[in-house]
C-alpha cells in the first residue's frame, strides 16, 4: 500500500512501453473479491492516521529478520 508502489509500477510500465513492450499495471487489491481490497485500503489509512504503532508491530513481526541486522545474509 502507498503511492510508492504505484509510482514504481508506472515507471516500469513506461520503460517497457518505450521498448515496445505492452505493459499493464494492476493493483492487486482491486483484484480481491468482496471489496476486501477497499477494506484493506481503508484499514491501512486508519492505522497510519490513528495507530501507527500497530503498523510498526506488524512490520516487525513479518518483515524484520530474526537475529538482527544481516540475519538473512548468507
C-alpha positions in Angstrom: 0.0 0.0 0.0 1.1 3.5 -0.5 1.8 5.5 -3.6 5.4 4.4 -3.8 4.5 1.1 -5.2 2.2 2.7 -7.7 4.9 5.1 -8.9 7.4 2.3 -9.3 4.9 0.2 -11.3 4.0 3.1 -13.5 7.7 3.8 -14.2 8.4 0.2 -15.1 5.4 0.2 -17.4 6.7 3.4 -19.0 10.2 2.0 -19.6 8.8 -1.2 -21.0 6.5 0.8 -23.3 9.5 2.8 -24.5 11.0 -0.5 -25.6 7.8 -1.5 -27.5 6.5 -3.9 -24.8 2.9 -3.7 -23.9 2.6 -3.4 -20.1 -0.5 -3.1 -17.9 -0.3 -2.0 -14.2 -2.7 -3.9 -12.0 -3.4 -3.1 -8.4 -3.7 -6.5 -6.6 -6.1 -5.0 -4.1 -8.5 -4.3 -6.9 -8.5 -8.0 -7.8 -9.6 -9.2 -4.3 -13.2 -10.4 -4.0 -16.0 -8.9 -1.8 -14.4 -5.5 -1.7 -11.7 -6.8 0.5 -9.2 -4.5 -1.2 -11.2 -1.4 -0.3 -11.4 -2.7 3.3 -7.7 -3.2 3.5 -7.0 0.2 2.0 -9.4 1.8 4.5 -7.9 -0.1 7.4 -4.4 0.8 6.4 -5.3 4.5 6.1 -6.9 4.4 9.6 -3.9 2.7 11.1 -1.4 5.2 9.6 -3.5 8.1 11.0 -4.7 6.7 14.3 -2.4 3.8 15.3 1.0 3.9 13.6 2.4 1.8 16.5 0.2 -1.1 15.2 1.8 -0.8 11.7 5.2 -0.9 13.4 4.2 -4.1 15.2 3.0 -5.8 12.0 6.1 -4.7 10.2 8.4 -6.0 12.8 6.5 -9.3 13.1 6.5 -10.0 9.3 9.3 -8.1 7.6 12.2 -7.7 10.1 14.5 -10.8 10.1 15.0 -12.6 13.4 18.5 -12.3 14.7 19.2 -8.7 14.0 20.7 -6.9 11.0 22.3 -9.2 8.4 20.5 -12.3 9.6 19.2 -13.1 6.1 22.7 -12.8 4.5 24.4 -16.0 3.5 
